[in-house]
């Protein structure tokens, strides 16, 4: 039997059952209690405020700051990512550096950069640009590598490498690069909103203040404006408007662009703040220093890294399976065959709103309603990611060609549509796994006992050396899950299925 006809070493059923069993085991140790005394009363007060949006309370500058940080942060990250993508496949060190950059969440970057630049525009821009450079480098490199090479074969002999890329390869990939960058800009808007929760003057800063003080009308108005920004981004983010947006964004940034003494801040950060405390007191070659270093690291490992990692994995596993169930329920809402011409637009709007709402903001809101536990974080991650996967699955379902005697209703869903899309569904879920883990770690800043909880505590106590160790642990866990996800996709023979918004959708992705 040829290699292309062999069964994959891992079946879809076995993989699905394994993840479901792991999630069931995780549920046994997850903290899912509802600590709020009367969540329904809180929900009624919230709903009453949200149906009466107070647009007059919005600070216009916060909208300008949100757009400015997203335009410039994503622009810097995408530009750096494109440069890195050109050598990504040929340099292992570049690939490792990019993996490290994208494994650290924007909020973690912001918390570290604040130690150097303070609460400034520089902190916000770099917090977005650094992880986005690593993300864009990987995706851009894959797009370039997968491009049709036919144009290269018709170039005249002696054509230089740069000319061959500019005239033969770049035109082939330009549309995909543009499409993905536009999607990344949507992510940048969400990231910028979340950065407001740590003090940057974006819409998120006012949103957090409005929720905390019970000004739900103002919160509703901010959310509506934010959804409008995302929903209309294709109208105002275009090639011909980018120079104008970049100039206006530069002018719109807060007056304080950075610390007045960045050099001293950098020196202090790299020579003192992130250096483990025992190494500041003795020479590295001194045997006593090594013992003190172990005494310093051991409680961090046993009391923070290990329990934080376990809780982060538990949260991510439950949220991943909840995402899968949610996506299977939601994607028919966006398809012509199931929702019809009238229902489909409403389903798409619902999923766009759900996927446009950052997990961090959802978790913050649910914590106000349900109290401190892992449940709000699980719900936030599942709702947001189910919206993304469901939206993409709906696009694939609309591309399917059905036979003339195809059944309808539940039979069409269970016996015709889902079997043909299940491989694609698993590809999306495995791709979102590492992203759910990354977001789950950062939700610790809201009080959930993941790795982010210990990072936030260390930074609050100005123990930056401990925070860096914890962030490195988070990076290691994220990279390990990314590698496992990649191996599982290869074992299931779904590694080549599209998992990004930049990929073209095929008419049949059954497996």
Buried (B, 14 or more C-beta within 10 A) or exposed (E): EEEEEEEBEBEBEEBBEEBBEBBEEBBEEBBEEEEBEEBEEBBEEBEEBBEEBBEEBBBEBBBBBBBBBBBBBBBBBBBBBBBBBBEBEEEEEBBEBBBBBBBBBBBBBBBBBBBBBBBBBBBBBBBBBBBBBBBBBBBBBBBBEEBEEEBBEEEEEEEEEEEBBEEBBBEBBEEBBEBBBBBBBBBBBBBBBBBBBBBBBBBBBBBBBBBEEBBBBBBBBBBBBBBEBBBEBEEEBEEEEEEEBBEBBEEBBBEEEBBEEBEEBBEBBEEEBBBBEBBEEBEEEEEEBBEBBEEBBEEBEEEBBEBBBBBBBBBBBBBBBBBBEBBBEBBBBBBEBBBEEEBBEEBBBBBBBBBBBBBBBBBBBBBBBBBBBBBBBBBBBBBBBBBBBBBBBBBBBBBBEEEEEBEEEEEBBEEBBBEBBBBBBBBBBBBBBBBBBBBBBBBBBBBBBBBBBBBBBBBEEEBBBBBBBBBBBBBBBBBEBBEEBBEBBBBBBBBEBBBBBBBEBEEEBEB
